[in-house]
Amino acid sequence: MDAFCKHGMLKTRCPICKPEVKTEKPAPRIFAKDRNLAFKCNWLDTDYEGPCGREGRRWNIYVKNFPWCTQPENPCYQYEMGLRKDIPPLSVL
């Protein structure tokens, strides 16, 4: 399942695809001018070869509200919300 819409935004946070989503300022377009790409890493309390542990999930979802960690499609988020009984290994994610 593709997490991004045709506008280059997360499907659940795109104000065009989902007008009920309110944004204070328009989100920047991906690759607007210079075609550079930046990566952001969330804090991970394990060995970086698997999903976050309990403290990492709680920090990334409840405290920092990181975009990927709070997406309904994210297995870790689904686990924290009680929608699944386990988190698949990283190779499946």
N, C-alpha and C positions, 0 to 999 in steps of 0.2 A: 504494500500500500504506500503510495507516494504521499509524503507529509506536506509537500508544497503545492500551492495552486499555480495557475498560469500567470499570476501576477508576481510570482517569486516570493510569496509570503507563506507562513505556516497556514494551512487551511483553516484551522480553528481560530486564527487571529487576524484574518484578512478582512478589512472593513468593506472591501468591494464584494467579496463572495458572501460575507456574513455582515449585512448592514447593522445588525444589532451590536456588533463589536465597536466600541467607542475608543478612539485614539486621540491623545492630546495633540500630537503632531503627526504628519504623514510619515510613514516608515520609509527609509531610503530604499531605492530600487537596488537589487543585487547587480553588481558589475555595471553600475551606471556609467562610469567614465573610464577608469583605469584598468578594469578587468582584474583587479587584485582580489584575493580571497584571504580572509582571516579566520583562524580557528580559535574557539574559546573552549577551554577545558573546565569542567565543573570539578569541584572537590570530590575526591574518591577516597574512601577509607579502606580500600583493599589494594590488591597488587596490580591494578590496571589490566588484568587479564580476565576480568569477570565483572558482573554488575556491582554496584555499590552495596555495601553492607547496610545494616539498619541505621546507623548514625549518618552515613553518607546520604541515604535516601531522605531521611528526615531533614537534614540540612539543605539539600538541593531542592526539595519539594516545598517544605513548610516555611523554612526561614528565608532562603534566597529566591524562591519562586523562579528558578531558571526555566527559560522557555521550553526546551526539550523535556526537561524533567516533569513539567506540569501538563504535558500534552495527553489527552485521553488515549492516544494510540501507544503511549509509552508503557511497556510491560511493568516497569518499576512503579509507575504511577497507578496502574491498574491493581498491582499487588497491594500498595498502600491503601487504596480505596476499598479493598476487599472484593475486587472483581475477579481476581484469579488467586489460585492457591500457591503458585510458585513463580519464580522469575526464570525464564529460560537462560541457558548459558550464553555467553557473549557471541559465540559462533552463530547462534540462531538469531540474535538481535541484529 
